[in-house]
Amino acid sequence: MINIDILPDFQRVFMPGILERAARAALLQQSAPDADLTLVLTGDAQIQALDRDFMGKDAPTDVLSFPADETDPETGRRYLGDIIISVPCAEAQSVAAGHSLEAELSLLVVHGVLHLLGHDHADAEEKERMWAAQSEVLTRLGISPTIVHE
């Protein structure tokens, strides 16, 4: 199950179908189609607080992933963790890059899912693998893989 939580200020961008489709495409591409996760759409203040408290960076960012990789004792399903996305940051990035908010949110969801599944981009080799996986998923979603941020 993909749980979606959107703060009231961002209900206007509520796109459950688009968000869920991006998450499912990434899970399928990574051979984890039955895993569960939570997507949270929030603002810059909340994501900045999380970035500061958990990552040591006191600045807003576009997406954070908090891996859990636990098994739900009631369902036996794998719970991967939480993905937090800043709507204002996503909106600004989509405008700056000249593509739709839907494409930007899809990219951020895919990026977050890949992090939950252990991908990283700290070194060149892993970044290449992660970007290749992102590009493949985005292409399957009909989104140009050139929207990937550095």
Secondary structure, 3 states (H helix, E strand, C coil): CEEEEECHHHHHHCCHHHHHHHHHHHHHHCCCCCCEEEEEEECHHHHHHHHHHHHCCCCCCCEEEEEEEEECCCCCCEEEEEEEEEHHHHHHHHHHHCCCHHHHHHHHHHHHHHHHCCCCCCCHHHHHHHHHHHHHHHHHCCCCHHHCCC
